[in-house]
Amino acid sequence: MTSEPALPARDPDAGSPLTRAARSLGETPPLPPRHRLIEGRWGWLDVLIVGPILASSIYYYAGLPLGTWLILHNQPVRAALLRGSTASMILTGAAVRTSGLSIWVALLAPLPITMCTDPCFFYGGRRYGRALIDFLGRNDPRWERRMARGERIFARWAGWAVFLAPVIWLPNAVFYFLAGEPRKMPFWQFILLDAAGELAFIAEIEALGYFIGKPAEDVADSLSKYSLPIVIGMVVLILVVSVVSGARRAGTGSGPAR
């Protein structure tokens, strides 16, 4: 003898009330944010989240000549502020020892550029979640392995993973994404842990420059006379790499899996 279930069975195709209402009016229901992102149908919020990440990737290569020029012309603080590169932080640490540069200026100068896209990864995980992780894994096996490793570490260490990721040179964007994805970590906690981790990373690099001291500055000074050829060579190299990479993608027809 069987009894009726206490609750009626849920129709998996019924969808949300908004979806049912749209269907009853003969309209196409709105897609979730993660599906709109994958299909390239972005809204203003998607631009605010993904746009800075894409812009940062472009600036990483486009700004290399600028950072190199500033370093070779003995402007490590400006290079750290505008680029946040390892070389600029080493020379900034050396300036603390040789030129009396304030330790707080040295520590805080690279912080904005190193943290500028971190909230975007956090809110990217919150808005797009597992669907984007799976999509990236289908199109890039390396990303899938990176995410699997990151998930194992994050499941065990959580907040410590966010703090330690930049310090021990882990792929910190993965942990920032995971911090937002399960909606378990509030943003204020994430940003505090992120800032603390980035400051520890900056101090780690600048301590190396502090102990090297004058020899680090001497190397930059000796190369400064060749700054123009070096910068021009870097521009040419970036253009060549961009053209070759674009040709390879076009030749393999890489794109979203259907």
N, C-alpha and C positions, 0 to 999 in steps of 0.2 A: 504494500500500500504506500502510495506516495502522497506527499503534501505539496501544496503550491508554495513557491518561494515567497519569503516575506516581502521582498521588493521585486518589482517587475524587472525582467531582463533588459539590459541597456542595449539599444541598437547602436553598434559601433559606427554606423553610417549616419546616425542622426545628427551628430555634431553639437555644437554649442547653440544656445538660444539665438545668438546673432546669426549663425549660419542657417538655422532653420527658418528664421524670418526672411533672410535674403533669398533662400530658395523659394519660399512661398510667394515672393514678389517677382520671381523670375530673374533675379539679379545674381551676378557672380559674387560669392562671399569673399571678403578681404583675406588676403594671404597673411599668415603669421610673419613677423619680422624676419625670422631666419630664412624662410622660403623666398621672401622678396630680395634679401641680400644675395642669395645664391643665384637667383635669376636676373640680377642686375637691375631690379626695380627699386631704387633707393628713394627714401624719404629724407626729410631734413635731419631727423635724428640719426639715421644711418650715416649721413655725411659727417655729422659731428663726431661720430664714434670711429668710423673707418677712414674718413678723410685725413685726419692728422697722422694716422699710421702710414698711409700711402705717401703723404707729403714728407714724412720723416725718412722713409726709404729713399725717396728721390734726393732729399737734401744730404743724406749720408754721402752719396757719390758726388753730387753737384758742389758740395761745400768742401770737399777734400783740398782743392787748390787754395781756398781761402785759409783753411786751418794750417796748411803747410807754410803759406806765406807769413802768417802771424808768428808761427813758431820760429821760422828762420830769421825773423826780424825782431827777435827778443821781446815778444808780446805774449807771454804764456797765459796771463790772466784773461786777456781778450780771447785767446784761442780756447781756453777752458770754458769761458762763458758762451761762446758761439758754437763750439764744436764738442767739447767734453771728451776729447780723444785721450787715449792713454799717454801719448807723447806730451800733450799739453799739460796733463796733470803731473807727470814726472818733472817737467821743467818748472811748474808752479811750486812743487815741493822743494826743488833745488833753490828757488828764489826765496823761500822762507828762511833757508839757512844762510844764503850768501848776500841777500839784499834786504833782509829785515822785513819781508812781506808778512803782513798779519796772517796768522794761521787761520783765522775765521774767514778772511777774504779767500784764502786758498781753498778752504773746505766748501764754502758756499757758492763760489763762482761756477763750478760745473753742475751744481745740483739741478737748476731748472731744466737744462737741456737733457740731462740724464733721466729726468722724471716726466718729461712733457707728454709722452704717449702712454705712460703706465695706467692712468685712469681710463684711457680708451680701451686697453686690453681688459681691464676689470669690468667695465660696462659692456664690452663686447661679449664676454662670457655670460653676463647676466641677461643680455637681450637675445643672443643667438643660441647659446648653450650647446647641447650635445649635437644638434643637427649640423652646426658648423664644424665641430670637431670631426664628426664622421665624414663630412664632405671633404675636408682637408686631407683626412687619412686615405680616402679613395683616390685622390689625385696626386698624393706624394707619400710614398711609403715611409720616407724618413720622418715626415711629420707624424705619422701614425706611431712609429716607434718612440719618437720624442714625447708624444702625448701619453703613451702607455707608461713610460718611465716616470714622467712627471706626475701622473695620477697616483702611482704607487707611493712616491715620496710624499705627495701632498696629503694622501689619505692617512699617513702616519704622523706627519709633522705639522700640517696645516699652517698656522701662523708663523712658525719657525721657518717653514719652507719659503714663505714670502720674504722674510728678513734675510735669510742666508743665501738666497738664489744669486744676487749680484756679488756677494762676498766670496763665494766659492766657485764663481764662474759657471753657474748652471744657466740653462735657457730661461731667464727670468720671465719673459713674456708668457711662457706656458703656465707658470705658477700664478701670475696675475690673472690670466684667463680663468684658471681653475678656481681662484678665490672668488670670482664673481659668479661662476656657473652654478654652484649649488645654492646660492642665495643664503649662505650661512654666516658669512663674514660681513659685518657692516662696513660701509665705505670709510668711516672715520678710522676704524681699526686698521683697514688695509693701507690707508695713506700714511698713517703713523709708522707702521711696520716697513712700508716701502721707503719712506724718507730715512728711517734709521738704517736700513740695509744699504741704501745708496751712499749715505754719509760714511758708513764703515768701508764700503768699496773705494770711495774717493780717498779716504785716509790711508787705506792699504797701498794704493798706487803712489800717493804723494809722499808717504814714508820712504818708499824706494828712492824717489828723487831727492829727498832730504839727505839720505845717507850717501848718495852718489855725489851730490853737491856740485862743485865747480866743474868737474869733468863733463857733466851733462850739458852745462851751458857752453862749454868750450866746443863741444861737438856741433851744437847748433850754430855757434858763431863761425866755425870753420866752413860750414855748408852755406852760410848766408850769401857768400859771393856768387854761389851758383843757384840762387833762389829762382831766378827767372827761367833758366832752362829746366830746373826740376819741376816747377809749376806747369810749364808748357808740356813737358813730358807726361805729367800726370793727367792733364786734360786729354791729350792724344790717347793715352792708355785707356781712360774711361770711355772715350768714344768708340775705340776699337772693341772693347769688351761688350759694350752695349749693342753694337751692330752684330757681332758674332752671336751673342745670346739671343737677340731677336731673330736672326736667321735660323738658329737651331730650333727655336720654338715654332717658327713658321714651317720648317721642314718636317718636324715631328707631328705637327698638328695638335699640340697639347692644348687642352681645354677642359671644361667641366665634363665629368662623366655623365652620360645620359642613361 
